[in-house]
Amino acid sequence: MGGLTSRADGLIVRGMWTRRTFPIWFFGLLVVAIIGHSATIGVIWLVVTAGYVLSVVIHPRARCLHCSGTGELRGSLMPWTFRRCPQCQGGRIVRRGAASIGLPHVRAQARAQRETRRNTTTRQRW
């Protein structure tokens, strides 16, 4: 589903790298570089790795997949009612890479989010 899509507010690029497909491309490129003994593909993999690390530091948060970044889930019986999203506790989640190699305050936020999520699901309430 790659390609360009135009909208009234500007141009949107829909590429082959999404949140779900990036690990497949990332590790697939590494496997191809190792199997093919290709230095060029290895250098490309290193550039992609450096870009990922830089992206994690600059943009450490992503939208929650369950609530689309709103932090709220609609009620199924009464759709005008909302409850807090149990997955993200507020709309934005810390990316996995940022939780381990990000800045110290981002790592602390990731730990707090994990703890809150664990407590919420343990008590079965939010």
N, CA, C and O atoms as a Tinker XYZ file with bonds, in Angstrom:
   504  protein
     1  N      0.813000   -1.178000    0.000000    73     2
     2  CA     0.000000    0.000000    0.000000    64     1     3
     3  C      0.866000    1.256000    0.000000    63     2     4     5
     4  O      0.492000    2.279000    0.572000    81     3
     5  N      2.011000    1.169000   -0.638000    73     3     6
     6  CA     2.894000    2.321000   -0.686000    64     5     7
     7  C      2.400000    3.329000   -1.705000    63     6     8     9
     8  O      1.466000    3.063000   -2.461000    81     7
     9  N      3.027000    4.468000   -1.717000    73     7    10
    10  CA     2.677000    5.480000   -2.682000    64     9    11
    11  C      2.356000    6.797000   -2.022000    63    10    12    13
    12  O      2.508000    6.959000   -0.811000    81    11
    13  N      1.910000    7.734000   -2.834000    73    11    14
    14  CA     1.586000    9.066000   -2.352000    64    13    15
    15  C      0.092000    9.264000   -2.371000    63    14    16    17
    16  O     -0.591000    8.796000   -3.283000    81    15
    17  N     -0.414000    9.942000   -1.389000    73    15    18
    18  CA    -1.816000   10.284000   -1.307000    64    17    19
    19  C     -1.898000   11.781000   -1.072000    63    18    20    21
    20  O     -1.191000   12.311000   -0.215000    81    19
    21  N     -2.743000   12.467000   -1.814000    73    19    22
    22  CA    -2.858000   13.904000   -1.600000    64    21    23
    23  C     -4.157000   14.209000   -0.867000    63    22    24    25
    24  O     -5.196000   13.592000   -1.104000    81    23
    25  N     -4.060000   15.180000    0.029000    73    23    26
    26  CA    -5.226000   15.655000    0.763000    64    25    27
    27  C     -5.220000   17.160000    0.696000    63    26    28    29
    28  O     -4.265000   17.765000    0.210000    81    27
    29  N     -6.275000   17.762000    1.180000    73    27    30
    30  CA    -6.382000   19.215000    1.137000    64    29    31
    31  C     -5.316000   19.883000    1.998000    63    30    32    33
    32  O     -4.850000   20.970000    1.658000    81    31
    33  N     -4.920000   19.255000    3.105000    73    31    34
    34  CA    -3.951000   19.874000    3.999000    64    33    35
    35  C     -2.508000   19.553000    3.634000    63    34    36    37
    36  O     -1.600000   19.971000    4.351000    81    35
    37  N     -2.266000   18.837000    2.559000    73    35    38
    38  CA    -0.894000   18.561000    2.151000    64    37    39
    39  C     -0.717000   17.172000    1.591000    63    38    40    41
    40  O     -1.681000   16.458000    1.317000    81    39
    41  N      0.529000   16.808000    1.430000    73    39    42
    42  CA     0.879000   15.535000    0.835000    64    41    43
    43  C      1.247000   14.539000    1.918000    63    42    44    45
    44  O      2.017000   14.865000    2.822000    81    43
    45  N      0.715000   13.347000    1.843000    73    43    46
    46  CA     1.002000   12.294000    2.813000    64    45    47
    47  C      1.771000   11.201000    2.090000    63    46    48    49
    48  O      1.355000   10.730000    1.032000    81    47
    49  N      2.880000   10.807000    2.663000    73    47    50
    50  CA     3.658000    9.735000    2.078000    64    49    51
    51  C      3.322000    8.453000    2.836000    63    50    52    53
    52  O      3.498000    8.378000    4.052000    81    51
    53  N      2.848000    7.470000    2.126000    73    51    54
    54  CA     2.569000    6.173000    2.718000    64    53    55
    55  C      3.590000    5.201000    2.164000    63    54    56    57
    56  O      3.501000    4.766000    1.016000    81    55
    57  N      4.543000    4.875000    2.984000    73    55    58
    58  CA     5.631000    4.046000    2.514000    64    57    59
    59  C      5.512000    2.614000    2.958000    63    58    60    61
    60  O      4.485000    2.176000    3.478000    81    59
    61  N      6.600000    1.893000    2.736000    73    59    62
    62  CA     6.617000    0.493000    3.096000    64    61    63
    63  C      7.040000    0.303000    4.537000    63    62    64    65
    64  O      6.923000   -0.805000    5.060000    81    63
    65  N      7.534000    1.354000    5.210000    73    63    66
    66  CA     7.971000    1.248000    6.603000    64    65    67
    67  C      6.869000    1.752000    7.514000    63    66    68    69
    68  O      6.612000    2.953000    7.589000    81    67
    69  N      6.231000    0.846000    8.194000    73    67    70
    70  CA     5.249000    1.206000    9.198000    64    69    71
    71  C      5.731000    0.647000   10.530000    63    70    72    73
    72  O      6.774000   -0.004000   10.598000    81    71
    73  N      4.980000    0.900000   11.571000    73    71    74
    74  CA     5.364000    0.402000   12.894000    64    73    75
    75  C      5.448000   -1.113000   12.911000    63    74    76    77
    76  O      6.280000   -1.681000   13.619000    81    75
    77  N      4.615000   -1.758000   12.157000    73    75    78
    78  CA     4.595000   -3.225000   12.153000    64    77    79
    79  C      5.604000   -3.836000   11.181000    63    78    80    81
    80  O      6.129000   -4.917000   11.449000    81    79
    81  N      5.889000   -3.167000   10.056000    73    79    82
    82  CA     6.777000   -3.751000    9.060000    64    81    83
    83  C      8.239000   -3.360000    9.237000    63    82    84    85
    84  O      9.108000   -4.004000    8.650000    81    83
    85  N      8.547000   -2.326000   10.028000    73    83    86
    86  CA     9.934000   -1.895000   10.186000    64    85    87
    87  C     10.841000   -3.004000   10.713000    63    86    88    89
    88  O     11.924000   -3.197000   10.161000    81    87
    89  N     10.447000   -3.755000   11.771000    73    87    90
    90  CA    11.349000   -4.825000   12.227000    64    89    91
    91  C     11.610000   -5.884000   11.165000    63    90    92    93
    92  O     12.708000   -6.437000   11.106000    81    91
    93  N     10.633000   -6.172000   10.335000    73    91    94
    94  CA    10.814000   -7.160000    9.279000    64    93    95
    95  C     11.849000   -6.667000    8.273000    63    94    96    97
    96  O     12.761000   -7.410000    7.908000    81    95
    97  N     11.716000   -5.428000    7.824000    73    95    98
    98  CA    12.682000   -4.848000    6.890000    64    97    99
    99  C     14.055000   -4.727000    7.534000    63    98   100   101
   100  O     15.068000   -5.021000    6.899000    81    99
   101  N     14.093000   -4.300000    8.781000    73    99   102
   102  CA    15.352000   -4.065000    9.484000    64   101   103
   103  C     16.164000   -5.349000    9.609000    63   102   104   105
   104  O     17.331000   -5.392000    9.220000    81   103
   105  N     15.550000   -6.388000   10.148000    73   103   106
   106  CA    16.274000   -7.646000   10.331000    64   105   107
   107  C     16.441000   -8.406000    9.017000    63   106   108   109
   108  O     17.413000   -9.142000    8.851000    81   107
   109  N     15.510000   -8.237000    8.089000    73   107   110
   110  CA    15.668000   -8.840000    6.764000    64   109   111
   111  C     16.873000   -8.280000    6.034000    63   110   112   113
   112  O     17.605000   -9.021000    5.377000    81   111
   113  N     17.083000   -6.974000    6.144000    73   111   114
   114  CA    18.247000   -6.345000    5.536000    64   113   115
   115  C     19.534000   -6.853000    6.163000    63   114   116   117
   116  O     20.524000   -7.059000    5.460000    81   115
   117  N     19.535000   -7.056000    7.473000    73   115   118
   118  CA    20.713000   -7.599000    8.153000    64   117   119
   119  C     21.008000   -9.024000    7.689000    63   118   120   121
   120  O     22.162000   -9.368000    7.434000    81   119
   121  N     19.980000   -9.842000    7.580000    73   119   122
   122  CA    20.163000  -11.233000    7.132000    64   121   123
   123  C     20.698000  -11.270000    5.705000    63   122   124   125
   124  O     21.589000  -12.063000    5.399000    81   123
   125  N     20.164000  -10.421000    4.831000    73   123   126
   126  CA    20.640000  -10.376000    3.444000    64   125   127
   127  C     22.104000   -9.939000    3.410000    63   126   128   129
   128  O     22.888000  -10.472000    2.625000    81   127
   129  N     22.478000   -8.978000    4.250000    73   127   130
   130  CA    23.870000   -8.510000    4.285000    64   129   131
   131  C     24.798000   -9.617000    4.765000    63   130   132   133
   132  O     25.903000   -9.764000    4.244000    81   131
   133  N     24.368000  -10.391000    5.742000    73   131   134
   134  CA    25.220000  -11.466000    6.273000    64   133   135
   135  C     25.326000  -12.616000    5.282000    63   134   136   137
   136  O     26.422000  -13.110000    5.017000    81   135
   137  N     24.191000  -13.045000    4.732000    73   135   138
   138  CA    24.195000  -14.182000    3.814000    64   137   139
   139  C     24.927000  -13.839000    2.519000    63   138   140   141
   140  O     25.689000  -14.653000    1.996000    81   139
   141  N     24.696000  -12.637000    2.006000    73   139   142
   142  CA    25.305000  -12.262000    0.739000    64   141   143
   143  C     26.709000  -11.726000    0.858000    63   142   144   145
   144  O     27.333000  -11.428000   -0.161000    81   143
   145  N     27.238000  -11.588000    2.070000    73   143   146
   146  CA    28.573000  -11.035000    2.291000    64   145   147
   147  C     28.734000   -9.702000    1.560000    63   146   148   149
   148  O     29.766000   -9.430000    0.947000    81   147
   149  N     27.688000   -8.882000    1.642000    73   147   150
   150  CA    27.678000   -7.625000    0.917000    64   149   151
   151  C     28.016000   -6.476000    1.862000    63   150   152   153
   152  O     27.294000   -6.217000    2.825000    81   151
   153  N     29.111000   -5.800000    1.578000    73   151   154
   154  CA    29.508000   -4.643000    2.395000    64   153   155
   155  C     28.568000   -3.470000    2.159000    63   154   156   157
   156  O     28.304000   -2.696000    3.079000    81   155
   157  N     28.064000   -3.329000    0.949000    73   155   158
   158  CA    27.162000   -2.222000    0.630000    64   157   159
   159  C     25.867000   -2.337000    1.431000    63   158   160   161
   160  O     25.405000   -1.353000    2.010000    81   159
   161  N     25.286000   -3.521000    1.465000    73   159   162
   162  CA    24.058000   -3.721000    2.230000    64   161   163
   163  C     24.344000   -3.581000    3.719000    63   162   164   165
   164  O     23.498000   -3.093000    4.468000    81   163
   165  N     25.529000   -4.004000    4.157000    73   163   166
   166  CA    25.908000   -3.820000    5.557000    64   165   167
   167  C     26.004000   -2.356000    5.935000    63   166   168   169
   168  O     25.583000   -1.968000    7.024000    81   167
   169  N     26.554000   -1.536000    5.046000    73   167   170
   170  CA    26.640000   -0.089000    5.297000    64   169   171
   171  C     25.242000    0.518000    5.317000    63   170   172   173
   172  O     24.948000    1.378000    6.147000    81   171
   173  N     24.386000    0.074000    4.410000    73   171   174
   174  CA    22.993000    0.563000    4.412000    64   173   175
   175  C     22.321000    0.190000    5.723000    63   174   176   177
   176  O     21.583000    0.995000    6.291000    81   175
   177  N     22.568000   -1.024000    6.212000    73   175   178
   178  CA    21.985000   -1.443000    7.487000    64   177   179
   179  C     22.493000   -0.570000    8.632000    63   178   180   181
   180  O     21.720000   -0.205000    9.518000    81   179
   181  N     23.781000   -0.232000    8.625000    73   179   182
   182  CA    24.329000    0.645000    9.663000    64   181   183
   183  C     23.710000    2.043000    9.607000    63   182   184   185
   184  O     23.451000    2.649000   10.647000    81   183
   185  N     23.473000    2.555000    8.401000    73   183   186
   186  CA    22.829000    3.866000    8.252000    64   185   187
   187  C     21.397000    3.811000    8.781000    63   186   188   189
   188  O     20.954000    4.731000    9.468000    81   187
   189  N     20.669000    2.733000    8.462000    73   187   190
   190  CA    19.299000    2.586000    8.970000    64   189   191
   191  C     19.311000    2.470000   10.495000    63   190   192   193
   192  O     18.442000    3.036000   11.159000    81   191
   193  N     20.271000    1.755000   11.054000    73   191   194
   194  CA    20.390000    1.626000   12.513000    64   193   195
   195  C     20.669000    2.974000   13.153000    63   194   196   197
   196  O     20.051000    3.321000   14.159000    81   195
   197  N     21.587000    3.734000   12.585000    73   195   198
   198  CA    21.881000    5.067000   13.121000    64   197   199
   199  C     20.656000    5.975000   13.021000    63   198   200   201
   200  O     20.381000    6.754000   13.933000    81   199
   201  N     19.929000    5.873000   11.924000    73   199   202
   202  CA    18.693000    6.655000   11.773000    64   201   203
   203  C     17.646000    6.281000   12.802000    63   202   204   205
   204  O     16.942000    7.146000   13.323000    81   203
   205  N     17.542000    4.985000   13.098000    73   203   206
   206  CA    16.593000    4.528000   14.108000    64   205   207
   207  C     16.959000    5.060000   15.492000    63   206   208   209
   208  O     16.094000    5.535000   16.227000    81   207
   209  N     18.234000    4.979000   15.842000    73   207   210
   210  CA    18.674000    5.472000   17.153000    64   209   211
   211  C     18.423000    6.966000   17.257000    63   210   212   213
   212  O     17.949000    7.438000   18.290000    81   211
   213  N     18.727000    7.712000   16.218000    73   211   214
   214  CA    18.470000    9.150000   16.221000    64   213   215
   215  C     16.972000    9.437000   16.322000    63   214   216   217
   216  O     16.562000   10.351000   17.037000    81   215
   217  N     16.169000    8.671000   15.621000    73   215   218
   218  CA    14.719000    8.838000   15.677000    64   217   219
   219  C     14.171000    8.563000   17.073000    63   218   220   221
   220  O     13.267000    9.258000   17.538000    81   219
   221  N     14.719000    7.551000   17.740000    73   219   222
   222  CA    14.269000    7.210000   19.095000    64   221   223
   223  C     14.589000    8.331000   20.074000    63   222   224   225
   224  O     13.798000    8.623000   20.971000    81   223
   225  N     15.745000    8.958000   19.904000    73   223   226
   226  CA    16.124000   10.043000   20.800000    64   225   227
   227  C     15.289000   11.292000   20.522000    63   226   228   229
   228  O     14.857000   11.966000   21.457000    81   227
   229  N     15.061000   11.603000   19.255000    73   227   230
   230  CA    14.320000   12.820000   18.913000    64   229   231
   231  C     12.817000   12.652000   19.108000    63   230   232   233
   232  O     12.153000   13.566000   19.598000    81   231
   233  N     12.275000   11.501000   18.734000    73   231   234
   234  CA    10.832000   11.237000   18.818000    64   233   235
   235  C     10.588000    9.992000   19.671000    63   234   236   237
   236  O     10.367000    8.918000   19.111000    81   235
   237  N     10.619000   10.092000   21.001000    73   235   238
   238  CA    10.537000    8.902000   21.837000    64   237   239
   239  C      9.129000    8.349000   22.044000    63   238   240   241
   240  O      8.984000    7.247000   22.574000    81   239
   241  N      8.102000    9.069000   21.648000    73   239   242
   242  CA     6.737000    8.615000   21.919000    64   241   243
   243  C      5.992000    8.328000   20.626000    63   242   244   245
   244  O      6.297000    8.890000   19.574000    81   243
   245  N      5.005000    7.437000   20.725000    73   243   246
   246  CA     4.161000    7.084000   19.584000    64   245   247
   247  C      2.717000    7.027000   20.050000    63   246   248   249
   248  O      2.447000    6.968000   21.250000    81   247
   249  N      1.796000    7.045000   19.108000    73   247   250
   250  CA     0.382000    6.920000   19.449000    64   249   251
   251  C      0.070000    5.491000   19.856000    63   250   252   253
   252  O      0.625000    4.538000   19.308000    81   251
   253  N     -0.815000    5.358000   20.814000    73   251   254
   254  CA    -1.285000    4.040000   21.229000    64   253   255
   255  C     -2.118000    3.439000   20.096000    63   254   256   257
   256  O     -2.928000    4.136000   19.485000    81   255
   257  N     -1.924000    2.154000   19.817000    73   255   258
   258  CA    -2.667000    1.502000   18.744000    64   257   259
   259  C     -4.124000    1.237000   19.115000    63   258   260   261
   260  O     -4.976000    1.121000   18.235000    81   259
   261  N     -4.412000    1.141000   20.409000    73   259   262
   262  CA    -5.770000    0.802000   20.841000    64   261   263
   263  C     -6.706000    2.000000   20.814000    63   262   264   265
   264  O     -7.861000    1.874000   20.406000    81   263
   265  N     -6.219000    3.167000   21.246000    73   263   266
   266  CA    -7.084000    4.347000   21.330000    64   265   267
   267  C     -6.726000    5.420000   20.310000    63   266   268   269
   268  O     -7.320000    6.498000   20.325000    81   267
   269  N     -5.781000    5.155000   19.433000    73   267   270
   270  CA    -5.311000    6.090000   18.401000    64   269   271
   271  C     -4.787000    7.393000   18.986000    63   270   272   273
   272  O     -4.894000    8.446000   18.358000    81   271
   273  N     -4.226000    7.324000   20.177000    73   271   274
   274  CA    -3.598000    8.494000   20.782000    64   273   275
   275  C     -4.526000    9.404000   21.551000    63   274   276   277
   276  O     -4.093000   10.457000   22.020000    81   275
   277  N     -5.794000    9.038000   21.701000    73   275   278
   278  CA    -6.712000    9.903000   22.430000    64   277   279
   279  C     -6.664000    9.650000   23.929000    63   278   280   281
   280  O     -6.985000   10.546000   24.710000    81   279
   281  N     -6.274000    8.460000   24.346000    73   279   282
   282  CA    -6.257000    8.112000   25.758000    64   281   283
   283  C     -7.604000    7.657000   26.274000    63   282   284   285
   284  O     -7.760000    7.369000   27.461000    81   283
   285  N     -8.585000    7.593000   25.374000    73   283   286
   286  CA    -9.949000    7.224000   25.765000    64   285   287
   287  C    -10.466000    6.100000   24.878000    63   286   288   289
   288  O    -10.140000    6.027000   23.693000    81   287
   289  N    -11.263000    5.237000   25.459000    73   287   290
   290  CA   -11.966000    4.203000   24.700000    64   289   291
   291  C    -13.462000    4.437000   24.861000    63   290   292   293
   292  O    -13.943000    4.689000   25.965000    81   291
   293  N    -14.181000    4.355000   23.770000    73   291   294
   294  CA   -15.630000    4.576000   23.805000    64   293   295
   295  C    -16.345000    3.379000   24.429000    63   294   296   297
   296  O    -15.901000    2.236000   24.328000    81   295
   297  N    -17.450000    3.680000   25.067000    73   295   298
   298  CA   -18.287000    2.629000   25.597000    64   297   299
   299  C    -19.031000    1.933000   24.473000    63   298   300   301
   300  O    -19.427000    2.587000   23.508000    81   299
   301  N    -19.231000    0.632000   24.569000    73   299   302
   302  CA   -19.912000   -0.091000   23.496000    64   301   303
   303  C    -21.431000    0.024000   23.615000    63   302   304   305
   304  O    -22.134000    0.007000   22.605000    81   303
   305  N    -21.931000    0.138000   24.821000    73   303   306
   306  CA   -23.374000    0.252000   25.017000    64   305   307
   307  C    -23.847000    1.691000   24.818000    63   306   308   309
   308  O    -24.866000    1.932000   24.170000    81   307
   309  N    -23.115000    2.627000   25.369000    73   307   310
   310  CA   -23.433000    4.046000   25.225000    64   309   311
   311  C    -22.220000    4.745000   24.610000    63   310   312   313
   312  O    -21.290000    5.100000   25.334000    81   311
   313  N    -22.209000    4.948000   23.296000    73   311   314
   314  CA   -20.999000    5.410000   22.611000    64   313   315
   315  C    -20.586000    6.843000   22.943000    63   314   316   317
   316  O    -19.505000    7.259000   22.527000    81   315
   317  N    -21.377000    7.603000   23.657000    73   315   318
   318  CA   -20.980000    8.949000   24.052000    64   317   319
   319  C    -20.183000    8.943000   25.355000    63   318   320   321
   320  O    -19.732000    9.993000   25.814000    81   319
   321  N    -20.013000    7.770000   25.947000    73   319   322
   322  CA   -19.241000    7.667000   27.180000    64   321   323
   323  C    -17.836000    7.155000   26.870000    63   322   324   325
   324  O    -17.604000    6.493000   25.858000    81   323
   325  N    -16.907000    7.478000   27.769000    73   323   326
   326  CA   -15.514000    7.100000   27.566000    64   325   327
   327  C    -14.943000    6.511000   28.842000    63   326   328   329
   328  O    -15.449000    6.741000   29.940000    81   327
   329  N    -13.879000    5.748000   28.668000    73   327   330
   330  CA   -13.087000    5.301000   29.805000    64   329   331
   331  C    -11.629000    5.450000   29.419000    63   330   332   333
   332  O    -11.298000    5.571000   28.240000    81   331
   333  N    -10.777000    5.442000   30.399000    73   331   334
   334  CA    -9.353000    5.606000   30.160000    64   333   335
   335  C     -8.794000    4.352000   29.484000    63   334   336   337
   336  O     -9.167000    3.233000   29.838000    81   335
   337  N     -7.911000    4.539000   28.527000    73   335   338
   338  CA    -7.315000    3.414000   27.809000    64   337   339
   339  C     -6.382000    2.656000   28.748000    63   338   340   341
   340  O     -5.444000    3.252000   29.277000    81   339
   341  N     -6.609000    1.364000   28.971000    73   339   342
   342  CA    -5.753000    0.618000   29.888000    64   341   343
   343  C     -4.368000    0.321000   29.315000    63   342   344   345
   344  O     -3.457000   -0.025000   30.066000    81   343
   345  N     -4.198000    0.447000   28.027000    73   343   346
   346  CA    -2.901000    0.147000   27.419000    64   345   347
   347  C     -1.897000    1.274000   27.586000    63   346   348   349
   348  O     -0.724000    1.025000   27.862000    81   347
   349  N     -2.349000    2.517000   27.421000    73   347   350
   350  CA    -1.398000    3.628000   27.412000    64   349   351
   351  C     -1.542000    4.568000   28.598000    63   350   352   353
   352  O     -0.599000    5.293000   28.915000    81   351
   353  N     -2.663000    4.579000   29.247000    73   351   354
   354  CA    -2.915000    5.459000   30.388000    64   353   355
   355  C     -2.782000    6.932000   30.022000    63   354   356   357
   356  O     -2.351000    7.730000   30.855000    81   355
   357  N     -3.143000    7.314000   28.793000    73   355   358
   358  CA    -3.103000    8.726000   28.478000    64   357   359
   359  C     -2.905000    9.094000   27.025000    63   358   360   361
   360  O     -2.886000   10.288000   26.724000    81   359
   361  N     -2.758000    8.174000   26.111000    73   359   362
   362  CA    -2.702000    8.517000   24.703000    64   361   363
   363  C     -1.390000    8.239000   24.014000    63   362   364   365
   364  O     -1.382000    7.724000   22.896000    81   363
   365  N     -0.282000    8.564000   24.647000    73   363   366
   366  CA     1.019000    8.362000   24.019000    64   365   367
   367  C      1.792000    7.300000   24.782000    63   366   368   369
   368  O      1.759000    7.261000   26.012000    81   367
   369  N      2.477000    6.451000   24.061000    73   367   370
   370  CA     3.296000    5.426000   24.687000    64   369   371
   371  C      4.756000    5.684000   24.321000    63   370   372   373
   372  O      5.053000    6.266000   23.278000    81   371
   373  N      5.639000    5.253000   25.172000    73   371   374
   374  CA     7.061000    5.363000   24.895000    64   373   375
   375  C      7.453000    4.203000   23.986000    63   374   376   377
   376  O      7.134000    3.048000   24.264000    81   375
   377  N      8.142000    4.522000   22.909000    73   375   378
   378  CA     8.562000    3.480000   21.968000    64   377   379
   379  C      9.498000    2.496000   22.657000    63   378   380   381
   380  O     10.189000    2.854000   23.611000    81   379
   381  N      9.521000    1.265000   22.177000    73   379   382
   382  CA    10.348000    0.227000   22.802000    64   381   383
   383  C     11.816000    0.598000   22.793000    63   382   384   385
   384  O     12.507000    0.401000   23.793000    81   383
   385  N     12.298000    1.122000   21.702000    73   383   386
   386  CA    13.695000    1.512000   21.635000    64   385   387
   387  C     14.017000    2.650000   22.590000    63   386   388   389
   388  O     15.093000    2.673000   23.187000    81   387
   389  N     13.088000    3.598000   22.741000    73   387   390
   390  CA    13.313000    4.728000   23.640000    64   389   391
   391  C     13.309000    4.293000   25.092000    63   390   392   393
   392  O     13.943000    4.931000   25.932000    81   391
   393  N     12.600000    3.208000   25.400000    73   391   394
   394  CA    12.572000    2.702000   26.774000    64   393   395
   395  C     13.912000    2.110000   27.179000    63   394   396   397
   396  O     14.210000    2.007000   28.369000    81   395
   397  N     14.721000    1.720000   26.204000    73   395   398
   398  CA    16.013000    1.123000   26.551000    64   397   399
   399  C     17.202000    2.007000   26.194000    63   398   400   401
   400  O     18.187000    2.014000   26.933000    81   399
   401  N     17.152000    2.755000   25.087000    73   399   402
   402  CA    18.306000    3.564000   24.705000    64   401   403
   403  C     17.993000    5.050000   24.663000    63   402   404   405
   404  O     18.832000    5.835000   24.221000    81   403
   405  N     16.814000    5.461000   25.109000    73   403   406
   406  CA    16.435000    6.864000   25.074000    64   405   407
   407  C     17.063000    7.669000   26.197000    63   406   408   409
   408  O     17.901000    7.172000   26.950000    81   407
   409  N     16.644000    8.911000   26.293000    73   407   410
   410  CA    17.142000    9.801000   27.334000    64   409   411
   411  C     16.633000    9.347000   28.703000    63   410   412   413
   412  O     15.621000    8.649000   28.779000    81   411
   413  N     17.318000    9.733000   29.785000    73   411   414
   414  CA    16.950000    9.234000   31.122000    64   413   415
   415  C     15.511000    9.530000   31.533000    63   414   416   417
   416  O     14.850000    8.669000   32.114000    81   415
   417  N     15.011000   10.737000   31.240000    73   415   418
   418  CA    13.634000   11.040000   31.654000    64   417   419
   419  C     12.614000   10.229000   30.863000    63   418   420   421
   420  O     11.532000    9.941000   31.372000    81   419
   421  N     12.939000    9.857000   29.629000    73   419   422
   422  CA    12.040000    9.024000   28.825000    64   421   423
   423  C     12.043000    7.593000   29.355000    63   422   424   425
   424  O     10.994000    6.953000   29.424000    81   423
   425  N     13.219000    7.090000   29.730000    73   423   426
   426  CA    13.292000    5.747000   30.318000    64   425   427
   427  C     12.512000    5.682000   31.625000    63   426   428   429
   428  O     11.851000    4.682000   31.905000    81   427
   429  N     12.585000    6.753000   32.434000    73   427   430
   430  CA    11.819000    6.793000   33.687000    64   429   431
   431  C     10.320000    6.789000   33.405000    63   430   432   433
   432  O      9.555000    6.131000   34.111000    81   431
   433  N      9.895000    7.527000   32.368000    73   431   434
   434  CA     8.477000    7.534000   32.008000    64   433   435
   435  C      8.036000    6.155000   31.530000    63   434   436   437
   436  O      6.926000    5.724000   31.840000    81   435
   437  N      8.876000    5.465000   30.789000    73   435   438
   438  CA     8.539000    4.121000   30.315000    64   437   439
   439  C      8.379000    3.164000   31.484000    63   438   440   441
   440  O      7.456000    2.350000   31.498000    81   439
   441  N      9.273000    3.254000   32.472000    73   439   442
   442  CA     9.137000    2.404000   33.664000    64   441   443
   443  C      7.839000    2.705000   34.402000    63   442   444   445
   444  O      7.155000    1.789000   34.859000    81   443
   445  N      7.495000    3.993000   34.522000    73   443   446
   446  CA     6.254000    4.372000   35.199000    64   445   447
   447  C      5.039000    3.863000   34.431000    63   446   448   449
   448  O      4.072000    3.407000   35.042000    81   447
   449  N      5.072000    3.933000   33.108000    73   447   450
   450  CA     3.959000    3.425000   32.309000    64   449   451
   451  C      3.805000    1.918000   32.463000    63   450   452   453
   452  O      2.687000    1.419000   32.590000    81   451
   453  N      4.920000    1.186000   32.453000    73   451   454
   454  CA     4.841000   -0.268000   32.644000    64   453   455
   455  C      4.258000   -0.606000   34.006000    63   454   456   457
   456  O      3.413000   -1.494000   34.122000    81   455
   457  N      4.708000    0.101000   35.037000    73   455   458
   458  CA     4.215000   -0.157000   36.399000    64   457   459
   459  C      2.728000    0.153000   36.507000    63   458   460   461
   460  O      1.977000   -0.616000   37.107000    81   459
   461  N      2.300000    1.259000   35.938000    73   459   462
   462  CA     0.882000    1.624000   35.975000    64   461   463
   463  C      0.042000    0.615000   35.211000    63   462   464   465
   464  O     -1.031000    0.222000   35.670000    81   463
   465  N      0.522000    0.194000   34.049000    73   463   466
   466  CA    -0.217000   -0.794000   33.259000    64   465   467
   467  C     -0.324000   -2.119000   34.011000    63   466   468   469
   468  O     -1.370000   -2.767000   33.987000    81   467
   469  N      0.765000   -2.522000   34.681000    73   467   470
   470  CA     0.743000   -3.775000   35.442000    64   469   471
   471  C     -0.228000   -3.668000   36.616000    63   470   472   473
   472  O     -0.984000   -4.605000   36.874000    81   471
   473  N     -0.220000   -2.543000   37.328000    73   471   474
   474  CA    -1.139000   -2.355000   38.451000    64   473   475
   475  C     -2.583000   -2.296000   37.994000    63   474   476   477
   476  O     -3.470000   -2.824000   38.664000    81   475
   477  N     -2.825000   -1.659000   36.860000    73   475   478
   478  CA    -4.188000   -1.536000   36.342000    64   477   479
   479  C     -4.743000   -2.899000   35.973000    63   478   480   481
   480  O     -5.872000   -3.223000   36.339000    81   479
   481  N     -3.979000   -3.695000   35.262000    73   479   482
   482  CA    -4.486000   -5.001000   34.848000    64   481   483
   483  C     -4.536000   -5.979000   36.020000    63   482   484   485
   484  O     -5.353000   -6.900000   36.015000    81   483
   485  N     -3.682000   -5.795000   37.015000    73   483   486
   486  CA    -3.716000   -6.685000   38.185000    64   485   487
   487  C     -4.988000   -6.440000   38.990000    63   486   488   489
   488  O     -5.645000   -7.385000   39.428000    81   487
   489  N     -5.327000   -5.182000   39.180000    73   487   490
   490  CA    -6.526000   -4.859000   39.968000    64   489   491
   491  C     -7.811000   -4.965000   39.157000    63   490   492   493
   492  O     -8.904000   -4.938000   39.723000    81   491
   493  N     -7.690000   -5.087000   37.834000    73   491   494
   494  CA    -8.836000   -5.196000   36.932000    64   493   495
   495  C     -9.746000   -3.982000   37.029000    63   494   496   497
   496  O    -10.968000   -4.103000   36.945000    81   495
   497  N     -9.145000   -2.813000   37.205000    73   495   498
   498  CA    -9.933000   -1.582000   37.210000    64   497   499
   499  C     -9.043000   -0.434000   36.792000    63   498   500   501
   500  O     -7.817000   -0.530000   36.851000    81   499
   501  N     -9.671000    0.664000   36.365000    73   499   502
   502  CA    -8.907000    1.844000   36.000000    64   501   503
   503  C     -9.705000    3.064000   36.237000    63   502   504
   504  O     -9.229000    4.171000   35.988000    81   503
